[in-house]
Every structure is written in C-alpha cells, then in structure tokens.
C-alpha cells in the first residue's frame, strides 16, 4: 500500500504562486530507496529532498482534473533504469533556483529496468494527484487531464470530493504550522507586524528584572551574527542596549548605549562614511589627525620654527627680546606687559610687593608706574582678599553674592520688583476645616452626597454613608436561597434537574463528539498567536529564513505615524525603543534609538534616510575614548592633533624659538630685497627676489617683508619672469605691489612654489 503527502513546503509554494510571488514551475520527479521504510506509515509533512537520489525524471505534464484537483506526471520509458525504489517525490524550482519538495509518495519496493538488446525493460507512468480547494486556479493549471496520466480508480467524483472539503477548519495535525505562545517557535518565512506605534516588545514586563534579553540576527547561532541585548543585569543608568557580534565564538561588543543616552562605540577603528572617527585613544603624533585649529587658532596665526618667522605687528617680550628696533618708548617694568600707541596704553602687571597677590589690567594713558586699583580704566584682581574690583568697585560673582552681600539687582529671574507680592500682603485667612492639596492650595470640606460642586472635598461622614450602602449590596449577594424570589426560581430548577445535568456529556448529543474531535481544542487557542491581537511570547522565537526576516510596519497603514520596537524591563522603566520616525518628512523619516531611563527618556542615535549618522548625546566614546566633534574641540579640550592645517608640529615655532629672534630680525635699509630679511623702504621701485641669495631656486615658504618709511614704495617682478603677486584677501594677481601712503604696517610676502606666486 502506498501513501501520498503534500509537504508543508508544497503548501507554501502553492500560496506563493497564488500571491504572485512565484511562477508555477513544477520541474521533475526524484526516486530513492529508503532503508527500513514503512510504506503504510505516516509521512512527515516537513520532509525535504534526500541526499541519496537514485534518479531524476523531468515532468511530462501538469494538468487539471477539475478546479479542486491537479495531476502531475512523469514517464519512465524503456531507456530508464536499472534501479529499485520505494520512495518518490515531486520537486518545484523557484525563481531564485532553489528546489523544494512539494509532494512525497512511499510505496513497497519497485524495480525499474531498461531495455538491453533482446531483453525488454519496463515502462512506467508515475502520477501524483493533488487535491485541495481551488488548487488548479491557485497554481494556474488549465491543461485538461490526459488519458495516460491516471488510472480510473485513482480519481474520485466531484460530488465525493465536495463532501470531503474541510480546508476552512484548523485540523489537529496542522497545529505544528502555528506559533505556540508558550513554546519556542521557528518561522520559516518573513514575518510582518503591520501596525503603528510600538510594533514589537521584547521583554517589557517585570519578568526581566535583573536579567538580560536579546534579539539575535544572522547565520547559525553564535557563528556569524549579531545580538541586540538589553542588559537588565545592569543598575539604573547601566541598564544598557548593547550590539554584539558572535564572531565565530569570539564575540565582540560593537556598541553600548546607556539610559542617559550616552553612546560608546566599543571597538577601535569605527568610521563615518569610511572616515576614521577621532577620539582620545587615537589622536596625537602619527595619528594623521589634521585639525583645523589648535586652541582656537589657525596655522597661519602661529610662528614657524623651521625658518625665520616674522610678525606683522610690533611684539615686545621682557628679558630684552623685542620685535621693534625703535627705542623711543619707555620699556615695561618688571612683571609688567605693555602695549602702547602714542600716549595710549594697555598695561597688564603684577604688584611688586611680596605676597600681595595683586594683579591689574589698565587701559588709558600710558604710564611706567604701577597704577592704583581706583584709577579709572583699571581692572584689579586680589585673590588674597577674595575680590575683584573694576575702577575700585567690587565685581559681583558666585562667590560674593547672596544674603548680606549688598547686591542690589534690577530684576529677579527677569522680573521687576513690582512682579512679586510683599510679605505683609499675604494675610488672607485660611478656614479651620481647609485641606491642603499637593499644589499648596486648600479647598472646603462638604458633608453632602447630593452636591454637584467640583471644587469641594467629601467629608468622612459621607464616606461612612457610602460604606453602609455597599454593605447592604454585599448582604444581598451573599444571602441564602430563601430570601430572593427571583434567584430562588433558578435555584429550584437546578435542584430539580441536578441528576440529569450531572450525567450530561458530549456522548449524549449525537455527532457532537465526532465533530469536536475534528476541530481544534478551544482550550488551546490561548496558546496560539492571533494575527490581529496583541500576543505575548514567553520563550525564544526564531525566524529561520534569509533576506528580510522581520518587517515592522512596511505598508501604507503607518502613513505619518511612528512605529517602534521596545525591549527591556518593565515598559518605560529601563529599556530601549528602536523607532522608525514616520512623522518626519522625506529624509527626516529617521531611525532612532532611545532609552527609557526610568521615565526620563534619552535619545542616543538618529540615522536619516541619506545615511547621515547623528549621535544625540555628548560624551560618546570609542572603546572608552571620547569622540571629537565640533562641540568639544578647542582650547582646553585635550584634543591632541597629529597635524594642524596639514602641517606637522615641527612646522611651527615654539616659545623657546622666540628667544633667538632678538637683534637678528632688525629692519634692513638696503635697496636690494633679500629672502628672509625685513626691509624698511621709502619712495621708489624695488625688485622682488627671483632666486635665493645663493643663486638657487626659490622654495616653498621663502619670505621677505617690507615696511614703508615714507612715500609709496613699489615691489615689482623681474622683467619677463612668470612669477606674480597674489593678495590673499581677495585673490587679486598682479606684477606689482604698491604700499599706499600712511600704511605703516609691515607687509610679509611668502613664496608659493606650486603656483609660482609671492602671496601677501
């Protein structure tokens, strides 16, 4: 006796063809010899293609018996053999090339021989009839059945088939195709949650307290994949979201987001659009970090140490180091820094008296004497006295304000004094029976159950009356069967028919037991997931497929609404929302990761549609190292760049380098302009250098400077030279530069070898 089974994969294939996801392509039969097979035993609906196939035969015809039956046939001619088989099946080939076993037949051992010379082999037609409601239409089969495909006894009448239709019922043997909410389930196809708001909750009850909960995505578990883990074993802010790779048994933590939204990239080498993220752990010498500024300064604002450098202004430093050859102005005193122009001066200094701890800044008429702290234009600091004065008046700050300080403010929290009530005005009496609310207001107590007042409190006496009414209801509900006539009638009927009701069972009702046996047990319904209701799964769920395994939303139903996945502890205590922001606009329809943070949610990460990546909280790290960004660089940030504007540190001068300037940088009165010299000229034309003083070619960063002493001196390019002047302010290019009258600034010219330009 043979057995036929349409596999679960076959049912899925039929549904895919009906949905338009596949094209009907039933391609061939396969034959095998299964040892120890029971031909009359049940066939596993999850059977797959065996590894020891003896023979494969192309399909000869797939035809329609009627709307509810199709027949699939292959012909084993005289040229096929020799082999013995007790198992054969039908295979369909999907559009991606995958082969699925859609039907299986088990039978007693059979022999297929082929013709060899005078010995004639056998000829066999193998057909499988697939019966199911509307199967022909579902598989798009229109060819009428051919006479050779089936034998008479293999077909049944339409009337017989119609009386056997039960596709609309869930059979007990189909229970394996449904998800059980208390068991681990494996889904073999893409799952879609088509809703808005939070679409998937992983955890979310008190059950996870102190324990971690994860989502796994990838290949075989712990081979190559990723765990998205809510670390419930943390404490408060450390109840984090972690993304970890399995890395073939050597897991690596990639990302950690705390409840306050702080973001830690756990591994070195993280990038943004392929670019290295700079952080405290990979900056410094050799890192190739090219900063735009150092301590807020561009490279062009710093002196160089590899060549002789100049300053376009006057620079004087104590210890007899000076950038100015003029000596007509009085020098600064010890401990004093001076800037002077004519009779105007800016002085910074320290008191010469030992341990006075007095420092000052004075703006005004220049003087060589230490100023008094009371002189106009003086800002004085005296840490020993604990105060700062401006023109002799105390400066208010966090250390000297408050009660008794004498600080008379114009406003308090932006409000004038007229905004506030006087203490003497707050004399309104409060009734003796007033109750204070949580907002420090009071309201009257009312002893009435009929009042409609919404701003009064109910008295304890009325609470007592309400309890009496409730007690009366309880007496009625708990009374015996002799006091309530209406209830008594029901009780009497039950007593009269008690014996009959006690013996009543499903077997007393004709056909009921048989009908119930063919139906799904209602008591088990609670254990199965309903597609249109909220379901809670108590064990691990697996979606065992390739490609997109889980779809959250994915239809027009979401419109401009957000949709999210939550996993963590109790909802909105310590957990994380992974949210698609459907309420955004185009590129702003972003993906966000936010922590619940015990009721004070923090956004940690935001990814726009164009792939732009925003870390929402300052303090994000890479392997514990601070990530540098525009908001935390600059003076005092601790950012150690490898380069500044593409220049190594050795390109710039240090403070020590300035000690060697002294007399070597005095102005030259020579009418010949030389590299690396400062020149002081009057009216006339002067040639810019075309070579170095030793006759070699000009090089990058060669320089000279010019200051006009009178008239309007001009610097010109040597005849026929392709070299030009370039003014950096506006990009103007010319063969001559004229310093206009009254311009007493020192002009510095630096050679750009790439563009063959003297830039100034």
MOMO-V876486 format. One record per backbone hydrogen bond with DSSP energy under -0.5 kcal/mol. CO is the residue of the C=O (numbers start at 1). NH is the residue of the N-H. E is the energy in kcal/mol with one decimal. If there is no record, write none. Layout:
co	nh	e
CO	NH	E
CO	NH	E
This chain:
co	nh	e
3	106	-2.1
5	7	-0.6
5	104	-2.4
7	11	-2.0
8	12	-2.3
9	13	-2.2
10	14	-2.6
11	15	-2.3
12	16	-2.2
13	17	-2.3
14	18	-2.5
15	19	-2.1
16	21	-2.1
16	22	-1.3
17	20	-1.0
25	27	-0.7
25	93	-2.4
27	59	-2.6
28	91	-2.9
29	57	-2.4
30	89	-2.0
31	54	-3.0
31	55	-1.2
32	34	-0.6
32	86	-1.7
32	87	-1.5
33	35	-0.7
34	37	-1.1
37	39	-0.8
38	41	-1.4
44	47	-1.7
45	8	-2.9
45	9	-0.5
51	53	-0.6
55	31	-2.3
57	29	-3.2
61	73	-2.7
63	65	-0.5
63	71	-2.4
64	145	-1.6
66	69	-1.6
67	136	-1.5
67	137	-0.5
68	132	-1.9
69	65	-2.1
69	66	-1.5
70	130	-3.0
71	63	-2.5
72	128	-2.4
73	60	-2.8
73	61	-1.6
74	76	-0.5
74	126	-2.6
75	77	-0.9
76	124	-2.5
77	80	-1.6
78	115	-2.5
83	112	-3.0
85	110	-3.0
86	107	-2.3
87	32	-2.7
88	105	-2.9
89	30	-2.1
90	102	-2.4
90	103	-1.1
91	27	-1.6
91	28	-1.5
92	94	-0.6
92	100	-2.6
94	97	-1.9
98	94	-3.3
100	92	-2.5
100	102	-0.6
102	7	-1.4
103	90	-1.9
104	5	-2.4
105	88	-2.2
106	3	-2.3
110	85	-2.6
111	113	-0.5
112	82	-0.7
112	83	-2.1
113	122	-1.4
116	119	-2.2
118	120	-0.7
119	116	-2.5
124	76	-3.5
124	126	-0.5
125	127	-0.5
126	74	-2.3
128	72	-2.5
128	130	-0.6
129	131	-0.7
130	70	-2.1
130	132	-0.5
132	135	-2.0
134	138	-2.4
135	139	-2.1
136	141	-2.9
137	140	-0.9
140	142	-0.6
143	64	-4.8
146	149	-1.7
146	150	-0.6
151	154	-1.9
152	155	-1.5
157	161	-2.2
158	162	-2.8
159	163	-1.5
161	164	-1.6
162	165	-1.1
166	169	-1.6
169	171	-0.8
171	174	-1.5
172	175	-1.6
174	177	-2.4
175	178	-1.8
179	181	-0.5
179	529	-1.4
180	183	-1.3
181	538	-2.7
185	542	-3.5
187	544	-2.6
191	551	-3.4
192	194	-0.7
193	195	-1.2
193	553	-3.3
197	199	-0.7
197	564	-3.0
200	202	-0.5
200	566	-3.3
201	203	-0.7
202	204	-0.5
202	568	-1.9
204	571	-1.4
205	208	-1.0
206	209	-1.4
208	211	-3.4
213	230	-3.3
215	228	-3.2
217	226	-3.0
220	223	-2.5
222	249	-0.5
223	248	-4.1
224	219	-2.6
225	246	-2.1
226	217	-2.6
227	229	-0.7
227	244	-2.4
228	215	-1.9
229	231	-0.7
229	242	-2.9
230	213	-1.9
230	232	-1.7
231	234	-1.4
232	210	-0.8
235	238	-2.0
236	239	-1.9
237	259	-2.1
238	240	-2.2
240	231	-3.4
240	242	-0.5
241	257	-2.6
242	229	-3.1
242	244	-0.5
243	254	-3.1
243	255	-1.6
244	227	-3.0
245	252	-1.4
246	249	-0.6
246	250	-0.6
247	250	-1.2
252	245	-3.1
254	266	-1.4
254	267	-0.6
255	243	-2.3
256	264	-3.0
257	241	-2.3
258	261	-1.8
262	258	-2.2
263	265	-0.5
263	621	-2.5
264	256	-2.0
264	266	-0.7
265	623	-5.4
267	270	-0.6
270	277	-2.1
272	275	-1.9
275	272	-2.7
276	278	-0.6
278	628	-2.8
279	282	-1.6
279	283	-0.6
284	287	-2.1
288	290	-0.5
289	291	-0.8
289	642	-0.8
289	643	-3.3
291	645	-3.1
294	297	-1.8
297	294	-2.3
298	301	-1.7
299	302	-1.8
303	653	-5.5
312	746	-1.0
315	323	-2.4
317	321	-1.3
320	322	-0.6
321	317	-2.8
333	336	-1.8
335	350	-1.4
337	348	-2.7
339	346	-2.6
341	344	-2.0
343	366	-2.1
344	341	-2.5
345	364	-2.4
346	339	-2.2
347	362	-2.8
348	337	-3.6
349	360	-2.0
353	356	-1.6
357	359	-0.5
357	383	-0.7
358	351	-2.9
359	381	-3.0
360	349	-2.1
361	379	-3.4
362	347	-2.7
364	345	-3.2
372	375	-1.5
373	392	-0.7
375	378	-1.4
377	363	-1.9
378	380	-0.5
378	391	-3.0
379	361	-2.3
380	389	-2.4
381	359	-2.9
382	385	-0.8
382	386	-1.1
382	387	-1.4
387	382	-1.9
388	395	-3.1
389	380	-2.5
390	393	-1.9
393	390	-2.8
397	400	-1.5
397	401	-0.7
402	405	-2.1
407	409	-0.8
412	415	-1.7
415	412	-2.7
416	419	-1.9
417	420	-1.2
422	425	-1.2
422	426	-0.6
423	426	-1.1
425	427	-1.8
431	434	-1.5
435	443	-1.4
437	440	-1.9
441	437	-3.5
443	435	-1.6
444	457	-3.0
446	448	-1.0
446	459	-1.8
457	446	-3.9
459	463	-1.3
460	464	-1.9
461	465	-1.8
462	466	-2.1
463	467	-1.9
464	468	-1.8
465	469	-1.7
466	470	-2.0
467	471	-2.6
468	472	-1.8
469	473	-1.6
470	474	-2.1
471	475	-1.9
472	476	-1.6
473	477	-2.2
474	478	-1.9
476	479	-0.9
480	483	-1.1
483	485	-0.6
484	488	-2.3
485	489	-1.6
486	490	-1.0
487	491	-2.3
488	492	-2.7
489	493	-1.8
490	494	-2.1
491	495	-2.2
492	496	-2.2
493	497	-1.6
495	498	-1.0
497	501	-2.5
498	502	-2.3
499	503	-1.1
500	504	-0.5
501	504	-0.8
505	508	-1.3
506	509	-1.0
506	513	-0.6
508	510	-0.6
509	512	-1.7
509	513	-0.6
511	515	-2.1
512	516	-2.7
513	517	-2.4
514	518	-1.1
516	519	-1.1
521	524	-1.6
522	525	-1.4
524	527	-1.8
525	528	-2.0
527	181	-4.2
530	533	-1.4
540	185	-0.8
542	187	-4.4
542	544	-0.7
543	545	-1.3
547	549	-0.6
549	191	-1.7
550	552	-0.5
551	193	-3.0
551	553	-0.7
552	554	-0.6
555	558	-0.8
556	559	-0.8
558	561	-3.6
562	197	-3.3
563	580	-3.5
564	199	-4.1
564	200	-1.3
565	578	-3.1
566	202	-4.2
567	576	-1.9
568	204	-2.0
570	573	-2.3
572	599	-0.5
573	598	-4.6
574	569	-2.6
575	596	-2.3
576	567	-2.0
577	579	-0.7
577	594	-2.3
578	565	-2.2
579	581	-0.7
579	592	-2.8
580	563	-2.0
580	582	-1.7
581	584	-1.4
585	588	-2.2
586	589	-2.1
587	609	-2.0
588	590	-2.4
590	581	-3.4
591	607	-2.6
592	579	-2.9
593	604	-3.0
593	605	-1.6
594	577	-2.9
595	602	-1.6
596	599	-0.7
596	600	-0.6
597	600	-1.2
602	595	-2.9
604	616	-1.6
604	617	-0.6
605	593	-2.1
606	614	-3.2
607	591	-2.4
608	611	-1.8
612	608	-2.2
612	614	-0.5
613	615	-0.5
614	606	-2.2
614	616	-0.7
617	620	-0.7
620	627	-2.2
621	265	-5.8
622	625	-1.8
625	622	-2.7
626	280	-1.5
629	632	-1.6
629	633	-0.6
634	637	-2.1
639	641	-0.8
640	284	-3.4
643	291	-2.6
644	647	-1.8
647	644	-2.4
648	651	-1.7
649	652	-1.5
651	306	-0.7
654	658	-0.9
655	658	-0.7
656	659	-1.3
657	660	-1.4
658	661	-1.4
658	662	-0.6
661	664	-1.5
662	665	-1.0
663	666	-1.2
666	678	-0.5
668	680	-2.6
671	673	-0.6
674	677	-0.9
677	705	-1.9
678	668	-3.3
679	707	-2.1
681	709	-3.8
681	710	-0.7
684	714	-2.9
686	716	-2.6
687	673	-0.5
692	695	-2.1
696	692	-3.1
699	702	-2.0
702	751	-3.0
703	676	-4.3
704	749	-3.2
705	679	-1.8
706	747	-3.2
707	681	-2.0
713	739	-2.7
714	686	-2.6
715	737	-2.7
716	688	-3.0
718	721	-2.0
724	758	-3.0
725	734	-1.9
726	728	-0.7
726	760	-2.2
727	730	-0.6
727	731	-2.5
732	727	-2.9
734	725	-3.3
735	717	-1.9
737	715	-3.2
738	740	-0.7
740	743	-1.6
742	744	-1.1
743	708	-0.5
745	747	-0.6
747	706	-2.5
749	704	-1.7
750	759	-3.1
751	701	-2.2
751	753	-0.7
752	756	-1.1
752	757	-1.8
756	724	-1.5
757	752	-3.3
757	759	-0.8
758	726	-2.3
759	750	-2.9
